[in-house]
Amino acid sequence: MGKKVAVIGAGISGLSTAYVLANNGFEVTVLAKAFSPNTTSNRAAAFWFPYHVRGDKRAITWVETSYRYFKKLSLDTASGISFKKIVKGIKQGIIDDDSWMAFMPANTCTELSTKQLPNGYRQGFEANVPLVETQLFLPYLQHVLTNKGVVFKEANITDLHTVALSYNVVVNCTGLGASVLCNDSRIFPVRGQVILVEPGFPDAIFLDNQTPTYIVPRQDATIIGGTYEEHVGVETTEPKTLEQLLAKASNVFAQLQHKRIIGNWAGLRPFRDTVRLEQEANTNIIHNYGHGGSGFTLSFGCAEAVLQLIKP
Ligand SMILES: Cc1cc2nc3c(=O)[nH]c(=O)nc-3n(C[C@H](O)[C@H](O)[C@H](O)COP(=O)(O)OP(=O)(O)OC[C@H]3O[C@@H](n4cnc5c(N)ncnc54)[C@H](O)[C@@H]3O)c2cc1C
């Protein structure tokens, strides 16, 4: 294949794909309807953790590769990526599906002693994982890409095959947009609502993916999530749900109930039973979409997989 590539989409899937391809000598143009801060990727929590990928063995390499990329990118403090302790709690009466452990890089995860367990939890684990502050990282990455010669154009693409006539390769990273663009009925929205309180507490990320509750300490806010609402396609929050999120988190860390509320948002995860990462038969189109609740965790690993398809 030749060197001229169009990446459709400017969320984390599109930007990470553009990054890996530009680093490997491709001439990349990113075409997207919306850019940061107006993508789903901006609304992610966005810590590295293998959600929704567990049955997919391809994801073991993808998540490890992303972890490695985030580690390297975190060396630049302007990137908005840091490594944080994550505490994963499992409540009394809950049998945790522990298959996520197979996806953790070697020696990154340890079990907590009873004394270290958060309030109300019978078992817990801790690990060191990348936290991607989307408000910093997405504009940063776009800036890095511009300096590498990547061109950004606003465009609403209605036919990938038409775009494919003008490029050697087209990579489709449109997230939920693929539902219409590829007439793919396997992709649907899963809404996540979060409430934001003033930053400064706690130090570590907290995750209980059964309830589900996550608490994510960013520089600009502590994000408290979340909901997992299948087939809800409106990006709105509900005051009652936000109240419940704060109450659940305050049961784990009582201090949170005294924090000033500074915002909220909802985002639509592009859920698909498996990530679509393949070349469409007899075309120069490669699909990279359907990352559900793991778009950041999978991002650079999927981008590397795209590179392998282009340059075996
Ligand atoms: C509340 C919440 C919390 C989350 N937390 C985490 C987390 O902690 N860790 C994690 O790994 N993931 C998390 N996620 C999931 C993550 O946000 C997604 O998996 C990820 O953002 C998907 O990225 P994407 O680039 O594929 O899609 P998007 O970010 O939606 O980007 C799609 C791009 O394609 C463009 N596009 C679409 N259609 C067209 C078209 N026809 N023409 C041109 N352009 C088009 C859009 O404009 C956009 O630029 C969370 C999600 C939510 C909602």
The ligand as an SDF file (V2000), in Angstrom:
LIG
                    3D

 53 58  0  0  0  0  0  0  0  0999 V2000
  -18.4400    8.2780   31.0720 C   0  0  0  0  0  0  0  0  0  0  0  0
  -17.4000    7.5060   30.3070 C   0  0  0  0  0  0  0  0  0  0  0  0
  -16.2740    7.0520   30.9560 C   0  0  0  0  0  0  0  0  0  0  0  0
  -15.2960    6.3430   30.2500 C   0  0  0  0  0  0  0  0  0  0  0  0
  -14.1820    5.9440   30.9060 N   0  0  0  0  0  0  0  0  0  0  0  0
  -13.2120    5.2720   30.2390 C   0  0  0  0  0  0  0  0  0  0  0  0
  -12.0420    4.8600   30.9180 C   0  0  0  0  0  0  0  0  0  0  0  0
  -11.8620    5.0980   32.1100 O   0  0  0  0  0  0  0  0  0  0  0  0
  -11.0820    4.1860   30.2030 N   0  0  0  0  0  0  0  0  0  0  0  0
  -11.2320    3.9000   28.8670 C   0  0  0  0  0  0  0  0  0  0  0  0
  -10.3370    3.2770   28.2840 O   0  0  0  0  0  0  0  0  0  0  0  0
  -12.3540    4.2950   28.2110 N   0  0  0  0  0  0  0  0  0  0  0  0
  -13.3430    4.9410   28.8610 C   0  0  0  0  0  0  0  0  0  0  0  0
  -14.4880    5.3190   28.2140 N   0  0  0  0  0  0  0  0  0  0  0  0
  -14.7000    4.8750   26.8220 C   0  0  0  0  0  0  0  0  0  0  0  0
  -14.0760    5.8060   25.8140 C   0  0  0  0  0  0  0  0  0  0  0  0
  -14.4920    7.1190   26.0340 O   0  0  0  0  0  0  0  0  0  0  0  0
  -14.4450    5.3660   24.3840 C   0  0  0  0  0  0  0  0  0  0  0  0
  -14.1960    4.0030   24.1880 O   0  0  0  0  0  0  0  0  0  0  0  0
  -13.6320    6.1690   23.3830 C   0  0  0  0  0  0  0  0  0  0  0  0
  -13.7760    7.5490   23.6280 O   0  0  0  0  0  0  0  0  0  0  0  0
  -14.0230    5.8730   21.9430 C   0  0  0  0  0  0  0  0  0  0  0  0
  -13.1800    6.6500   21.1480 O   0  0  0  0  0  0  0  0  0  0  0  0
  -13.3380    6.7530   19.5830 P   0  0  0  0  0  0  0  0  0  0  0  0
  -12.2290    7.5860   19.0900 O   0  0  0  0  0  0  0  0  0  0  0  0
  -13.4840    5.3810   19.0170 O   0  0  0  0  0  0  0  0  0  0  0  0
  -14.7520    7.4860   19.3890 O   0  0  0  0  0  0  0  0  0  0  0  0
  -15.1190    9.0360   19.5870 P   0  0  0  0  0  0  0  0  0  0  0  0
  -14.3880    9.6620   20.6930 O   0  0  0  0  0  0  0  0  0  0  0  0
  -16.6170    9.0730   19.5960 O   0  0  0  0  0  0  0  0  0  0  0  0
  -14.6270    9.7120   18.2470 O   0  0  0  0  0  0  0  0  0  0  0  0
  -15.2700    9.4710   17.0190 C   0  0  0  0  0  0  0  0  0  0  0  0
  -14.7860   10.4770   16.0100 C   0  0  0  0  0  0  0  0  0  0  0  0
  -15.3600   10.1580   14.7410 O   0  0  0  0  0  0  0  0  0  0  0  0
  -15.9910   11.3140   14.2110 C   0  0  0  0  0  0  0  0  0  0  0  0
  -17.0740   10.8880   13.3260 N   0  0  0  0  0  0  0  0  0  0  0  0
  -18.1210   10.0710   13.5930 C   0  0  0  0  0  0  0  0  0  0  0  0
  -18.8700    9.9080   12.4800 N   0  0  0  0  0  0  0  0  0  0  0  0
  -18.2760   10.6270   11.5050 C   0  0  0  0  0  0  0  0  0  0  0  0
  -18.5620   10.8680   10.1320 C   0  0  0  0  0  0  0  0  0  0  0  0
  -19.6300   10.3120    9.5280 N   0  0  0  0  0  0  0  0  0  0  0  0
  -17.7450   11.6820    9.4240 N   0  0  0  0  0  0  0  0  0  0  0  0
  -16.6620   12.2620   10.0040 C   0  0  0  0  0  0  0  0  0  0  0  0
  -16.3330   12.0630   11.2930 N   0  0  0  0  0  0  0  0  0  0  0  0
  -17.1270   11.2570   12.0350 C   0  0  0  0  0  0  0  0  0  0  0  0
  -16.4640   12.0750   15.4360 C   0  0  0  0  0  0  0  0  0  0  0  0
  -16.7310   13.4270   15.0950 O   0  0  0  0  0  0  0  0  0  0  0  0
  -15.2200   11.9200   16.3170 C   0  0  0  0  0  0  0  0  0  0  0  0
  -14.2090   12.8130   15.9100 O   0  0  0  0  0  0  0  0  0  0  0  0
  -15.4790    6.0440   28.8720 C   0  0  0  0  0  0  0  0  0  0  0  0
  -16.6100    6.5260   28.2240 C   0  0  0  0  0  0  0  0  0  0  0  0
  -17.5640    7.2450   28.9230 C   0  0  0  0  0  0  0  0  0  0  0  0
  -18.7770    7.7640   28.1800 C   0  0  0  0  0  0  0  0  0  0  0  0
  1  2  1  0
  2  3  1  0
  2 52  2  0
  3  4  2  0
  4  5  1  0
  4 50  1  0
  5  6  2  0
  6  7  1  0
  6 13  1  0
  7  8  2  0
  7  9  1  0
  9 10  1  0
 10 11  2  0
 10 12  1  0
 12 13  2  0
 13 14  1  0
 14 15  1  0
 14 50  1  0
 15 16  1  0
 16 17  1  0
 16 18  1  0
 18 19  1  0
 18 20  1  0
 20 21  1  0
 20 22  1  0
 22 23  1  0
 23 24  1  0
 24 25  2  0
 24 26  1  0
 24 27  1  0
 27 28  1  0
 28 29  2  0
 28 30  1  0
 28 31  1  0
 31 32  1  0
 32 33  1  0
 33 34  1  0
 33 48  1  0
 34 35  1  0
 35 36  1  0
 35 46  1  0
 36 37  1  0
 36 45  1  0
 37 38  2  0
 38 39  1  0
 39 40  1  0
 39 45  2  0
 40 41  1  0
 40 42  2  0
 42 43  1  0
 43 44  2  0
 44 45  1  0
 46 47  1  0
 46 48  1  0
 48 49  1  0
 50 51  2  0
 51 52  1  0
 52 53  1  0
M  END
$$$$
